Amino acid sequence: MKSYRFGDMPAALDETLLARFRGVEAATVGHYLHDRFMRNDLRPLIDGVRIAGTAVTVSIAGADSTLLYHAMDRVRPGDVLVIDRAGDERHAPWGGFMAAVAKLRGIAGVIVDGMITDPEAIREAGVPTWARGVSPITTKLLNMGGGFNIPISCGGVAVNPGDAVLADDCGILVLPPSEVEDLTAIALADQADEGGWIERLKKGESLQDLVDIAGMIAERNRKDAELHG
């Protein structure tokens, strides 16, 4: 049994595809999917940002963050670093120094299923960061082990190296690369339709003009009457 587990760097997702994916609002996808979103206690430190990129995964437990240094020498511009903390809620592996390194590396963002420290320094670095909270107790270079580019769990969702990650101030979505193109097309079309609905409402139309709610209620009442006699 080995203390450190290493996988290969995943193939980076096509930047043209990611540019379109970044136009998708997480909440739009929430109309269709329910099981691909991380828990809502993972919150952004920087408001109003949206990222999309290729997942690079790290698993580090407890007070040790040795493997994070290894990972930060290998991440690429546009990657999203996803850190599984194995349930630790006390130690912060990510802070101002790592945010500065991330800025130099050009990564799209970082998601920590646990604590961070130095929130103001992270904001100053401008690296989009999602985490569950803040702690003054940092991790150390204890050389205990961990995993790099292996399947992990983050925010209650399975994340594989190379998955597509979309994150904004509404939530964090994880998708297999094969599903990104079709979902992006559907979501962008729906967002455009919603904009058209707003324009119609501004002109005086009602919600009933957009969706036959009265008909839906009548249909529900009819089915209830049939069911209950």
N, CA and C of each residue as an Amber inpcrd file, in Angstrom:
protein
   687
   0.8440000  -1.1870000   0.0000000   0.0000000   0.0000000   0.0000000
   0.8870000   1.2480000   0.0000000   0.5470000   2.2110000  -0.8780000
   1.3450000   3.4240000  -1.0090000   0.6200000   4.6110000  -0.3790000
   1.3930000   5.4600000   0.2900000   0.8060000   6.6460000   0.9050000
   0.3900000   7.6770000  -0.1430000   1.1360000   7.7430000  -1.2410000
   0.8170000   8.6780000  -2.3080000   0.3050000   7.9180000  -3.5260000
  -0.7800000   8.4280000  -4.1130000  -1.3630000   7.8360000  -5.3160000
  -1.3810000   8.9030000  -6.4150000  -0.8690000   8.5500000  -7.5710000
  -0.7370000   9.5180000  -8.6540000  -1.4210000   9.0090000  -9.9130000
  -2.1620000   9.9030000 -10.5560000  -2.7060000   9.6460000 -11.8760000
  -2.1090000  10.6250000 -12.8670000  -2.3540000  10.3700000 -14.1450000
  -1.8490000  11.2560000 -15.1900000  -2.6390000  12.5600000 -15.2260000
  -2.0190000  13.6050000 -15.7370000  -2.7560000  14.8390000 -15.9810000
  -3.8340000  14.5560000 -17.0310000  -5.0630000  14.9950000 -16.7840000
  -6.1330000  14.7330000 -17.7520000  -5.9920000  15.6140000 -18.9850000
  -6.6140000  15.1800000 -20.0560000  -6.6630000  16.0100000 -21.2590000
  -7.4360000  17.2870000 -20.9510000  -6.9030000  18.4060000 -21.3760000
  -7.5840000  19.6870000 -21.1630000  -8.7630000  19.7960000 -22.1200000
  -9.8800000  20.2850000 -21.6090000 -11.0520000  20.4800000 -22.4480000
 -10.8060000  21.5950000 -23.4530000 -11.4550000  21.4810000 -24.6050000
 -11.2930000  22.4500000 -25.6850000 -11.7140000  23.8410000 -25.2200000
 -10.8910000  24.8350000 -25.4530000 -11.1580000  26.1810000 -24.9570000
 -12.3900000  26.7950000 -25.6200000 -12.6430000  26.4770000 -26.8820000
 -13.8500000  26.9920000 -27.5360000 -15.0980000  26.4590000 -26.8450000
 -15.0640000  25.1750000 -26.5020000 -16.1750000  24.5750000 -25.7720000
 -16.3360000  25.2160000 -24.4000000 -15.2240000  25.4190000 -23.6890000
 -15.2810000  26.0200000 -22.3620000 -15.7930000  27.4580000 -22.4140000
 -15.4320000  28.1890000 -23.4650000 -15.8940000  29.5720000 -23.5820000
 -17.4200000  29.6160000 -23.6810000 -18.0150000  28.6900000 -24.4110000
 -19.4830000  28.6180000 -24.4850000 -20.0650000  28.1450000 -23.1560000
 -19.4080000  27.1780000 -22.5320000 -19.8780000  26.6450000 -21.2540000
 -19.9010000  27.7330000 -20.1810000 -18.9400000  28.6490000 -20.2390000
 -18.8930000  29.7410000 -19.2650000 -20.0950000  30.6710000 -19.3920000
 -20.7750000  30.6250000 -20.5080000 -21.9730000  31.4350000 -20.6770000
 -23.2010000  30.8390000 -20.0150000 -23.0830000  29.6280000 -19.5060000
 -24.2140000  28.9340000 -18.8850000 -24.2810000  29.2830000 -17.4020000
 -25.4620000  29.6100000 -16.9210000 -25.6780000  29.8570000 -15.5040000
 -25.9530000  28.5250000 -14.8140000 -25.3010000  28.3090000 -13.6730000
 -25.5260000  27.0610000 -12.9420000 -27.0030000  26.8540000 -12.6450000
 -27.7010000  27.9340000 -12.3300000 -29.1170000  27.8230000 -12.0020000
 -29.9540000  27.4010000 -13.2030000 -29.4950000  27.6960000 -14.4140000
 -30.2080000  27.2080000 -15.5940000 -30.1460000  25.6910000 -15.6520000
 -28.9600000  25.1400000 -15.4080000 -28.7910000  23.6880000 -15.4390000
 -29.6090000  23.0280000 -14.3320000 -29.8340000  23.7660000 -13.2310000
 -30.6380000  23.2460000 -12.1410000 -32.0810000  22.9750000 -12.5180000
 -32.5190000  23.4630000 -13.6760000 -33.8480000  23.1160000 -14.1820000
 -33.8950000  21.6770000 -14.6920000 -32.7220000  21.1230000 -15.0730000
 -32.7120000  19.7940000 -15.6850000 -32.0440000  18.7380000 -14.8060000
 -30.9690000  19.1130000 -14.1300000 -30.1850000  18.1370000 -13.3810000
 -30.2840000  18.4030000 -11.8870000 -30.1960000  17.3300000 -11.1170000
 -30.2910000  17.4670000  -9.6660000 -29.1450000  16.8000000  -8.9140000
 -28.4270000  15.9170000  -9.5670000 -27.4340000  15.0970000  -8.8620000
 -26.0000000  15.4040000  -9.2410000 -25.7580000  16.4860000  -9.9680000
 -24.3950000  16.8150000 -10.3930000 -23.8600000  18.0540000  -9.6950000
 -24.5980000  18.5680000  -8.7230000 -24.2060000  19.8120000  -8.0600000
 -23.6000000  19.5250000  -6.6900000 -22.5230000  20.2400000  -6.3610000
 -21.9400000  20.1400000  -5.0250000 -22.8560000  20.7870000  -3.9980000
 -22.6380000  20.4450000  -2.7400000 -23.4500000  20.9940000  -1.6550000
 -23.4060000  22.5210000  -1.6640000 -24.5260000  23.1130000  -1.2100000
 -24.5980000  24.5740000  -1.2710000 -23.8700000  25.2790000  -0.1390000
 -23.1760000  24.5270000   0.7500000 -22.3260000  25.2120000   1.7350000
 -20.9430000  25.5230000   1.1800000 -20.6660000  25.1110000  -0.0420000
 -19.4570000  25.5500000  -0.7350000 -19.7820000  26.8710000  -1.4160000
 -19.2420000  27.9630000  -0.8730000 -19.6170000  29.2960000  -1.3130000
 -18.4240000  30.0450000  -1.8960000 -18.6690000  30.9360000  -2.8610000
 -17.5760000  31.6960000  -3.4620000 -17.0660000  32.8040000  -2.5520000
 -15.7540000  33.0210000  -2.5910000 -15.1770000  34.1500000  -1.8610000
 -15.2910000  35.4450000  -2.6570000 -15.3810000  35.3250000  -3.9750000
 -15.4660000  36.4890000  -4.8500000 -16.8260000  36.4590000  -5.5270000
 -17.6380000  37.4700000  -5.2970000 -18.9790000  37.5000000  -5.8570000
 -18.9450000  37.8170000  -7.3460000 -19.9400000  37.3040000  -8.0460000
 -20.1610000  37.6980000  -9.4290000 -19.2310000  37.0880000 -10.4530000
 -18.5320000  36.0070000 -10.1070000 -17.6490000  35.3810000 -11.0880000
 -18.2280000  34.0350000 -11.5080000 -17.9110000  33.6260000 -12.7120000
 -18.2720000  32.2960000 -13.1830000 -17.0490000  31.7020000 -13.8810000
 -16.7440000  30.4550000 -13.5810000 -15.6140000  29.7820000 -14.2110000
 -16.0820000  28.4800000 -14.8480000 -15.3380000  28.0470000 -15.8280000
 -15.5230000  26.7220000 -16.4130000 -14.1480000  26.2220000 -16.8030000
 -13.8430000  24.9910000 -16.4340000 -12.5200000  24.4630000 -16.7410000
 -12.4350000  22.9730000 -16.5260000 -11.2280000  22.4600000 -16.7060000
 -10.9380000  21.0370000 -16.5860000 -10.5460000  20.7080000 -15.1580000
 -11.1910000  19.7030000 -14.5710000 -10.9040000  19.3330000 -13.1890000
  -9.5500000  18.6510000 -13.0630000  -8.7260000  19.1840000 -12.1650000
  -7.5030000  18.5300000 -11.6970000  -7.7300000  18.2710000 -10.2120000
  -7.5880000  17.0350000  -9.7810000  -8.0300000  16.6650000  -8.4360000
  -6.8710000  16.4130000  -7.4760000  -7.1340000  16.7680000  -6.2200000
  -6.1920000  16.5120000  -5.1330000  -6.9760000  15.9770000  -3.9430000
  -6.4580000  14.9460000  -3.2950000  -7.0270000  14.4440000  -2.0470000
  -5.9730000  14.5530000  -0.9610000  -6.2440000  15.4000000   0.0350000
  -5.3330000  15.5560000   1.1610000  -6.1630000  15.5850000   2.4430000
  -5.6880000  14.9220000   3.4580000  -6.4670000  14.7770000   4.6840000
  -5.8110000  15.4890000   5.8600000  -6.6180000  15.8670000   6.8250000
  -6.1240000  16.3720000   8.0910000  -5.2310000  17.5920000   7.9710000
  -4.1150000  17.5540000   8.6790000  -3.2290000  18.7160000   8.7860000
  -2.1440000  18.7480000   7.7220000  -2.1570000  17.8030000   6.7750000
  -1.0700000  17.6960000   5.7920000  -1.4820000  18.2640000   4.4400000
  -0.6040000  19.0470000   3.8210000  -0.8590000  19.5430000   2.4640000
   0.3650000  19.3890000   1.5620000   1.1960000  18.4270000   1.8700000
   2.4170000  18.2300000   1.0770000   2.1000000  18.0720000  -0.4040000
   1.0840000  17.2720000  -0.7020000   0.7810000  16.9630000  -2.1010000
   0.2540000  18.1770000  -2.8530000  -0.2680000  19.1580000  -2.1410000
  -0.7540000  20.3610000  -2.8090000   0.3890000  21.1020000  -3.4900000
   1.5690000  21.1020000  -2.8660000   2.7360000  21.7320000  -3.4870000
   3.1100000  21.0150000  -4.7860000   3.0490000  19.6920000  -4.7680000
   3.3000000  18.9060000  -5.9800000   2.2930000  19.2890000  -7.0720000
   1.0290000  19.3930000  -6.6900000  -0.0190000  19.7050000  -7.6620000
   0.1570000  21.0840000  -8.2710000   0.5450000  22.0600000  -7.4480000
   0.6320000  23.4310000  -7.9430000   1.7870000  23.6550000  -8.8970000
   2.7160000  22.7130000  -8.9710000   3.7660000  22.7790000  -9.9890000
   3.3330000  22.1260000 -11.3030000   2.1170000  21.5770000 -11.3400000
   1.6650000  20.8380000 -12.5110000   0.3660000  21.3410000 -13.1230000
  -0.3710000  22.1590000 -12.3890000  -1.6120000  22.6910000 -12.9410000
  -1.3160000  23.6000000 -14.1340000  -2.3020000  23.6860000 -15.0240000
  -2.1440000  24.4460000 -16.2650000  -3.1230000  25.6040000 -16.2990000
  -2.8460000  26.6030000 -17.1300000  -3.8210000  27.6790000 -17.2940000
  -5.1860000  27.1020000 -17.6940000  -6.2300000  27.5740000 -17.0240000
  -7.5790000  27.1140000 -17.3300000  -8.0520000  25.9270000 -16.5260000
  -7.1720000  25.2690000 -15.7790000  -7.5930000  24.1450000 -14.9380000
  -8.3860000  24.6500000 -13.7360000  -9.2620000  23.7780000 -13.2330000
  -9.9400000  24.0240000 -11.9590000  -9.4070000  23.0020000 -10.9640000
  -8.7530000  23.4780000  -9.9270000  -8.1980000  22.5940000  -8.9080000
  -9.3010000  22.2490000  -7.9110000  -9.5780000  20.9630000  -7.7580000
 -10.6510000  20.4970000  -6.8700000  -9.9980000  19.6970000  -5.7450000
 -10.1850000  20.1580000  -4.5110000  -9.4650000  19.5960000  -3.3600000
 -10.4330000  18.8890000  -2.4250000 -10.2370000  17.5940000  -2.2820000
 -10.9870000  16.7590000  -1.3430000 -10.2360000  16.7600000  -0.0150000
 -10.9060000  17.2130000   1.0470000 -10.2640000  17.3050000   2.3530000
 -10.6280000  16.1460000   3.2690000 -11.3120000  15.1470000   2.7340000
 -11.6290000  13.9310000   3.4960000 -12.3400000  14.2370000   4.8120000
 -13.1850000  15.2530000   4.7740000 -13.9860000  15.5830000   5.9380000
 -13.3530000  16.5360000   6.9400000 -12.1170000  16.9670000   6.7340000
 -11.4670000  17.8510000   7.6970000 -12.1160000  19.2360000   7.6710000
 -12.5000000  19.7230000   8.8320000 -13.1270000  21.0390000   8.9560000
 -12.3240000  21.9760000   9.8620000 -11.0840000  21.6340000  10.1490000
 -10.2810000  22.4150000  11.0970000  -9.1010000  23.1140000  10.4310000
  -8.4520000  22.4320000   9.5000000  -7.2110000  22.9440000   8.9180000
  -7.4580000  23.5370000   7.5290000  -6.7850000  24.6380000   7.2400000
  -6.9250000  25.3270000   5.9600000  -5.7040000  25.0620000   5.0780000
  -5.8790000  24.3520000   3.9430000  -4.7470000  24.1040000   3.0530000
  -4.5210000  25.2330000   2.0450000  -5.4750000  26.1630000   1.9650000
  -5.4380000  27.1850000   0.9160000  -5.5310000  28.5610000   1.5460000
  -4.6030000  29.4510000   1.1510000  -4.5970000  30.8070000   1.6750000
  -3.9420000  31.7630000   0.7120000  -3.4360000  32.8560000   1.2280000
  -2.8820000  33.8960000   0.3780000  -1.6990000  33.4450000  -0.4530000
  -0.8010000  32.6400000   0.1340000   0.3610000  32.1970000  -0.6210000
  -0.0440000  31.3210000  -1.7890000  -0.9020000  30.3330000  -1.5340000
  -1.3200000  29.4450000  -2.6140000  -2.1290000  30.1940000  -3.6750000
  -2.9070000  31.1840000  -3.2480000  -3.6390000  31.9820000  -4.2240000
  -2.6850000  32.7480000  -5.1420000  -1.5870000  33.2410000  -4.5680000
  -0.5880000  33.9280000  -5.3940000   0.0480000  32.9730000  -6.3910000
   0.3270000  31.7410000  -5.9430000   0.8670000  30.7290000  -6.8610000
  -0.1480000  30.4160000  -7.9520000  -1.4110000  30.2690000  -7.5530000
  -2.4620000  29.9740000  -8.5280000  -2.5800000  31.0730000  -9.5750000
  -2.4200000  32.3210000  -9.1350000  -2.4640000  33.4420000 -10.0710000
  -1.3300000  33.3250000 -11.0850000  -0.1400000  32.9660000 -10.6120000
   0.9990000  32.7980000 -11.5200000   0.7640000  31.6520000 -12.5030000
   0.1120000  30.6030000 -12.0410000  -0.1270000  29.4360000 -12.8950000
  -1.2720000  29.6600000 -13.8820000  -2.1130000  30.6490000 -13.6100000
  -3.2080000  30.9600000 -14.5210000  -4.3970000  30.0200000 -14.4340000
  -4.5720000  29.3500000 -13.2720000  -5.6960000  28.4280000 -13.1870000
  -7.0100000  29.1970000 -13.1470000  -8.0800000  28.5090000 -13.5760000
  -9.3890000  29.1680000 -13.6370000  -9.9570000  29.4000000 -12.2520000
  -9.6840000  28.4900000 -11.3230000 -10.2100000  28.6250000  -9.9770000
  -9.9000000  27.4150000  -9.1390000 -10.3150000  27.4700000  -7.8750000
 -10.0710000  26.3730000  -6.9400000 -11.3230000  26.1410000  -6.1170000
 -11.5940000  24.8640000  -5.8560000 -12.7230000  24.4730000  -5.0210000
 -12.1740000  23.6140000  -3.8900000 -12.3910000  24.0530000  -2.6570000
 -11.8630000  23.3670000  -1.4770000 -13.0440000  22.8400000  -0.6640000
 -13.1360000  21.5390000  -0.5220000 -14.2050000  20.9660000   0.2920000
 -13.7820000  21.0030000   1.7590000 -13.6240000  22.2230000   2.2490000
 -13.1350000  22.4380000   3.6040000 -12.8400000  23.9030000   3.8210000
 -11.8340000  24.1680000   4.6480000 -11.5250000  25.5220000   5.0810000
 -10.4460000  26.1860000   4.2190000 -10.4990000  27.5190000   4.2040000
  -9.4100000  28.3280000   3.6500000  -8.9980000  29.3360000   4.7200000
  -7.8770000  29.9870000   4.4980000  -7.4580000  31.0850000   5.3660000
  -7.0770000  32.2770000   4.4850000  -6.8240000  33.4240000   5.0880000
  -6.4380000  34.6410000   4.3530000  -7.4590000  35.0210000   3.2750000
  -8.7380000  35.1130000   3.6000000  -9.7220000  35.3830000   2.5470000
  -9.4780000  36.6930000   1.8030000  -9.0280000  37.7270000   2.5140000
  -8.7980000  38.9950000   1.8440000  -7.6440000  38.8950000   0.8490000
  -6.5890000  38.1590000   1.2160000  -5.4610000  37.9760000   0.2900000
  -5.8850000  37.1760000  -0.9330000  -6.7690000  36.2060000  -0.7390000
  -7.2690000  35.4320000  -1.8790000  -8.0610000  36.3400000  -2.8160000
  -8.8850000  37.2040000  -2.2220000  -9.6510000  38.1420000  -3.0620000
  -8.7220000  39.0970000  -3.8010000  -7.6810000  39.5580000  -3.1260000
  -6.7360000  40.4780000  -3.7790000  -6.0220000  39.7910000  -4.9390000
  -5.7240000  38.5010000  -4.7880000  -5.0880000  37.7590000  -5.8830000
  -6.0340000  37.5880000  -7.0550000  -7.3460000  37.6340000  -6.7710000
  -8.3370000  37.5440000  -7.8420000  -8.5670000  36.1450000  -8.3620000
  -8.1830000  35.1410000  -7.5850000  -8.3790000  33.7550000  -8.0160000
  -9.7420000  33.2760000  -7.5120000 -10.6820000  32.9770000  -8.3990000
 -11.9950000  32.5060000  -7.9450000 -11.8550000  31.2710000  -7.0600000
 -12.4410000  31.3330000  -5.8780000 -12.2650000  30.2900000  -4.8740000
 -13.5940000  29.9850000  -4.2070000 -13.8850000  28.6960000  -4.0790000
 -15.0710000  28.2350000  -3.3660000 -14.6040000  27.3780000  -2.1960000
 -15.2430000  27.5700000  -1.0300000 -14.8510000  26.8160000   0.1620000
 -16.0340000  26.7800000   1.1170000 -15.8830000  26.0030000   2.2000000
 -16.9620000  25.8660000   3.1730000 -16.8170000  26.8090000   4.3600000
 -15.6450000  27.4020000   4.5250000 -15.4590000  28.2890000   5.6520000
 -14.0270000  28.7460000   5.7840000 -13.7630000  29.4580000   6.8810000
 -12.4510000  30.0520000   7.1180000 -11.8980000  29.5300000   8.4350000
 -10.6050000  29.2420000   8.4610000  -9.9280000  28.8050000   9.6800000
  -8.5470000  29.4330000   9.7510000  -8.0890000  29.8080000  10.9630000
  -6.7360000  30.3300000  11.1060000  -5.6910000  29.2220000  11.2300000
  -6.1360000  27.9830000  11.3450000  -5.2080000  26.8660000  11.5630000
  -4.8410000  26.2660000  10.2150000  -3.6070000  26.4040000   9.8170000
  -3.2050000  25.9760000   8.4840000  -2.6780000  24.5490000   8.4970000
  -2.6690000  23.9630000   7.3050000  -2.0100000  22.6740000   7.1240000
  -0.4950000  22.8670000   7.1270000   0.2300000  21.7470000   7.2370000
   1.6970000  21.7650000   7.2650000   2.2380000  20.7390000   6.2810000
   3.5370000  20.8120000   6.0590000   4.2070000  19.8410000   5.1900000
   4.6080000  18.6270000   6.0310000   3.6390000  17.7630000   6.2850000
   3.8430000  16.6170000   7.1740000   4.1740000  15.3250000   6.4260000
   4.0830000  15.3580000   5.0970000   4.4750000  14.2030000   4.2700000
   3.6980000  12.9290000   4.6450000   2.3850000  13.0980000   4.7900000
   1.5490000  11.9650000   5.1870000   1.0030000  11.1710000   3.9970000
   0.8370000  11.8320000   2.8450000   0.3110000  11.1210000   1.6790000
  -0.8850000  11.8310000   1.0780000  -1.5350000  11.1440000   0.1500000
  -2.7000000  11.7080000  -0.5200000  -2.7720000  11.2500000  -1.9560000
  -3.6490000  11.8730000  -2.7270000  -3.8360000  11.4800000  -4.1130000
  -3.8590000  12.6740000  -5.0400000  -3.2810000  12.5160000  -6.2160000
  -3.2440000  13.5610000  -7.2350000  -3.7760000  12.9820000  -8.5340000
  -4.7830000  13.6540000  -9.0940000  -5.4580000  13.1800000 -10.3040000
  -5.9580000  11.7480000 -10.1480000  -6.7270000  11.5770000  -9.0750000
  -7.4590000  10.3440000  -8.8440000  -8.9300000  10.7240000  -8.6510000
  -9.8500000   9.7740000  -8.7780000 -11.2540000  10.0870000  -8.4730000
 -11.4000000  10.4990000  -7.0160000 -12.1440000  11.5710000  -6.7850000
 -12.3410000  12.0860000  -5.4310000 -13.8190000  12.3810000  -5.2090000
 -14.1200000  12.7760000  -3.9650000 -15.4380000  13.3020000  -3.6340000
 -15.2650000  14.7310000  -3.1500000 -16.0680000  15.6330000  -3.6930000
 -15.9930000  17.0350000  -3.2760000 -17.4130000  17.5880000  -3.2200000
 -17.7970000  18.0960000  -2.0720000 -19.1320000  18.6510000  -1.9370000
 -20.2310000  17.6470000  -2.1730000 -19.9410000  16.3770000  -1.8790000
 -20.9380000  15.3340000  -2.0520000 -21.0830000  14.8160000  -3.4620000
 -20.1750000  15.2040000  -4.3610000 -20.2340000  14.7850000  -5.7570000
 -18.9300000  14.0890000  -6.1390000 -19.0330000  13.0110000  -6.9090000
 -17.8380000  12.3560000  -7.4370000 -17.2180000  13.2350000  -8.5190000
 -15.9090000  13.4220000  -8.4370000 -15.1890000  14.2260000  -9.4180000
 -14.0300000  13.3940000  -9.9580000 -13.9860000  13.2400000 -11.2650000
 -12.8850000  12.5390000 -11.9150000 -11.9550000  13.5410000 -12.5850000
 -10.6650000  13.2660000 -12.6100000  -9.7600000  14.1470000 -13.3620000
 -10.2460000  14.2760000 -14.8030000 -10.2870000  15.4970000 -15.2990000
 -10.7440000  15.7150000 -16.6610000 -12.2110000  16.0580000 -16.7810000
 -12.9730000  15.9470000 -15.6910000 -14.3660000  16.3800000 -15.7280000
 -14.4380000  17.8730000 -16.0070000 -15.5820000  18.2970000 -16.5070000
 -15.8400000  19.7190000 -16.7010000 -16.4720000  20.2830000 -15.4420000
 -15.9680000  21.4120000 -14.9870000 -16.4830000  22.0680000 -13.7910000
 -16.9880000  23.4570000 -14.1700000 -18.2350000  23.7310000 -13.7860000
 -18.8270000  25.0550000 -13.9430000 -19.1870000  25.5560000 -12.5590000
 -18.7390000  26.7560000 -12.2060000 -19.0180000  27.2810000 -10.8690000
 -19.3300000  28.7640000 -10.9540000 -20.3800000  29.1710000 -10.2390000
 -20.6900000  30.5910000 -10.1180000 -21.2890000  30.8280000  -8.7380000
 -21.9370000  31.9760000  -8.5430000 -22.4250000  32.2820000  -7.1990000
 -23.7310000  31.5740000  -6.8600000 -24.2240000  30.7290000  -7.7780000
 -25.3930000  29.9030000  -7.4750000 -25.0160000  28.4600000  -7.1640000
 -23.8710000  27.9880000  -7.6390000 -23.5090000  26.6100000  -7.3530000
 -22.3610000  26.1110000  -8.1920000 -22.0310000  24.8310000  -7.9790000
 -20.9010000  24.1830000  -8.6440000 -21.3980000  22.9050000  -9.2950000
 -21.2080000  22.8120000 -10.5960000 -21.6720000  21.6890000 -11.4020000
 -20.4830000  20.9070000 -11.9200000 -20.5940000  19.5690000 -11.8970000
 -19.5500000  18.6910000 -12.4280000 -20.1730000  17.8060000 -13.5080000
 -19.5540000  17.7680000 -14.6840000 -20.0790000  16.9900000 -15.7990000
 -18.9800000  16.1790000 -16.4580000 -19.3080000  14.9850000 -16.9580000
 -18.3710000  14.2920000 -17.8480000 -18.1750000  15.1310000 -19.1130000
 -16.9980000  15.1620000 -19.6750000 -16.7610000  15.9960000 -20.8620000
 -17.7270000  15.7070000 -22.0080000 -18.1600000  14.4610000 -22.1500000
 -19.0310000  14.0830000 -23.2720000 -20.4010000  14.7440000 -23.2090000
 -20.7930000  15.2790000 -22.0480000 -22.1200000  15.8670000 -21.8940000
 -22.1240000  17.3880000 -22.0070000 -20.9680000  17.9870000 -22.0870000
 -20.8940000  19.4510000 -22.0010000 -21.5140000  20.1310000 -23.2140000
 -21.1970000  19.6690000 -24.4080000 -21.6410000  20.3680000 -25.6170000
 -23.1630000  20.4060000 -25.7190000 -23.8270000  19.2500000 -25.5350000
 -25.2830000  19.2090000 -25.6650000 -25.9550000  20.0330000 -24.5750000
 -25.4730000  19.9150000 -23.3390000 -26.0950000  20.6710000 -22.2570000
 -25.9130000  22.1690000 -22.4580000 -24.7450000  22.5670000 -22.9450000
 -24.4900000  23.9840000 -23.1920000 -25.4740000  24.5410000 -24.2120000
 -25.7030000  23.7930000 -25.2860000 -26.6320000  24.2540000 -26.3230000
 -28.0390000  24.4310000 -25.7690000 -28.4960000  23.4800000 -24.9640000
 -29.8360000  23.5570000 -24.3750000 -29.9390000  24.7420000 -23.4200000
 -28.9380000  24.8860000 -22.5450000 -28.9860000  25.9390000 -21.5310000
 -28.9220000  27.3300000 -22.1520000 -28.0510000  27.5330000 -23.1280000
 -27.9510000  28.8480000 -23.7540000 -29.2230000  29.2100000 -24.4970000
 -29.8570000  28.2240000 -25.1220000 -31.1270000  28.4830000 -25.7990000
 -32.2090000  28.8730000 -24.8040000 -32.2470000  28.1920000 -23.6610000
 -33.2400000  28.5220000 -22.6400000 -33.0020000  29.9080000 -22.0470000
 -31.7220000  30.2620000 -21.8490000 -31.4280000  31.5960000 -21.3220000
 -31.8610000  32.6760000 -22.3070000 -31.7020000  32.4170000 -23.5920000
 -32.1410000  33.3780000 -24.5960000 -33.6620000  33.5020000 -24.5920000
 -34.3520000  32.3610000 -24.4450000 -35.8190000  32.3860000 -24.3840000
 -36.3030000  33.1760000 -23.1730000 -35.6320000  32.9980000 -22.0330000
 -36.0360000  33.7120000 -20.8240000 -35.9190000  35.2150000 -21.0250000
 -34.8650000  35.6360000 -21.7140000 -34.7170000  37.0550000 -22.0130000
 -35.8550000  37.5680000 -22.8780000 -36.2950000  36.7330000 -23.8220000
 -37.4280000  37.1060000 -24.6650000 -38.7120000  37.2170000 -23.8710000
 -38.8950000  36.3430000 -22.8790000 -40.0800000  36.4070000 -22.0250000
 -40.1110000  37.7120000 -21.2340000 -38.9700000  38.1270000 -20.7180000
 -38.9190000  39.3800000 -19.9640000 -39.3580000  40.5500000 -20.8390000
 -38.8850000  40.5530000 -22.0790000 -39.2800000  41.6330000 -22.9950000
 -40.7790000  41.6270000 -23.2330000 -41.3840000  40.4510000 -23.3590000
 -42.8360000  40.3650000 -23.5600000 -43.5960000  40.8620000 -22.3300000
 -43.0890000  40.5360000 -21.1370000 -43.7300000  41.0120000 -19.9060000
 -43.6330000  42.5280000 -19.7930000 -42.5090000  43.0870000 -20.2260000
 -42.3570000  44.5430000 -20.1990000 -43.3840000  45.2250000 -21.0950000
 -43.8210000  44.5090000 -22.1210000 -44.8040000  45.0660000 -23.0520000
 -46.2370000  44.8500000 -22.5770000 -46.3940000  44.2490000 -21.4070000
 -47.7260000  44.1420000 -20.8290000 -48.3410000  42.7630000 -20.8320000
 -47.6610000  41.7680000 -21.3890000 -48.2220000  40.4240000 -21.3610000
 -48.1520000  39.8570000 -19.9430000 -48.9910000  38.8500000 -19.6920000
 -49.0090000  38.1890000 -18.3860000 -48.2490000  36.8770000 -18.4530000
 -47.9640000  36.3130000 -17.2980000 -47.3260000  34.9920000 -17.2620000
 -48.2210000  33.9450000 -17.8990000 -49.5380000  34.1190000 -17.7770000
 -50.4740000  33.1890000 -18.4100000 -50.3300000  33.2080000 -19.9330000
 -49.9510000  34.3670000 -20.4800000 -49.7200000  34.4460000 -21.9220000
 -48.5060000  33.6260000 -22.3420000 -47.5690000  33.4560000 -21.4190000
 -46.3410000  32.7310000 -21.7300000 -46.4940000  31.2340000 -21.4960000
 -47.1850000  30.8710000 -20.4370000 -47.3790000  29.4690000 -20.0730000
 -48.8400000  29.2840000 -19.6620000 -49.4790000  28.2670000 -20.1670000
 -50.8920000  28.0360000 -19.8600000 -51.0430000  27.4340000 -18.4680000
 -50.8310000  28.2560000 -17.4510000 -50.9370000  27.8020000 -16.0660000
 -52.3710000  27.3920000 -15.7370000 -53.3420000  28.1600000 -16.2350000
 -54.7460000  27.8200000 -15.9730000 -55.0760000  26.4370000 -16.5170000
 -54.5660000  26.1480000 -17.7050000 -54.7920000  24.8280000 -18.2840000
 -54.1320000  23.7320000 -17.4720000 -52.9350000  24.0050000 -16.9580000
 -52.2250000  23.0240000 -16.1410000 -52.9970000  22.7300000 -14.8480000
 -53.5180000  23.8030000 -14.2150000 -54.2720000  23.6170000 -12.9750000
 -55.5450000  22.8200000 -13.2430000 -56.2340000  23.1490000 -14.3520000
 -57.4510000  22.4170000 -14.7070000 -57.1610000  20.9420000 -14.9520000
 -56.0420000  20.6630000 -15.6030000 -55.6580000  19.2770000 -15.8570000
 -55.3620000  18.5420000 -14.5650000 -54.6840000  19.2190000 -13.6310000
 -54.3930000  18.5940000 -12.3410000 -55.6830000  18.3010000 -11.5700000
 -56.6160000  19.2780000 -11.6050000 -57.8850000  19.0790000 -10.9180000
 -58.6670000  17.9300000 -11.5410000 -58.6070000  17.8110000 -12.8750000
 -59.3040000  16.7140000 -13.5380000 -58.7490000  15.3730000 -13.1200000
 -57.4040000  15.2600000 -13.0680000 -56.7870000  14.0020000 -12.6560000
 -57.1000000  13.6720000 -11.2080000 -57.1190000  14.7120000 -10.3430000
 -57.4680000  14.4770000  -8.9210000 -58.8980000  13.9540000  -8.8020000
 -59.8080000  14.5160000  -9.6170000 -61.2120000  14.0910000  -9.5460000
 -61.3560000  12.6520000 -10.0030000 -60.5940000  12.2650000 -11.0330000
 -60.6390000  10.8870000 -11.5140000 -60.0720000   9.9240000 -10.4780000
 -59.0030000  10.3650000  -9.8100000 -58.3370000   9.5010000  -8.8240000
 -59.2010000   9.2850000  -7.5920000 -59.8860000  10.3380000  -7.1500000
 -60.6270000  10.2750000  -5.8820000 -62.1220000  10.1090000  -6.0840000
 -62.5330000   9.9880000  -7.3230000 -63.9430000   9.7490000  -7.5910000
 -64.7940000  10.9570000  -7.3230000
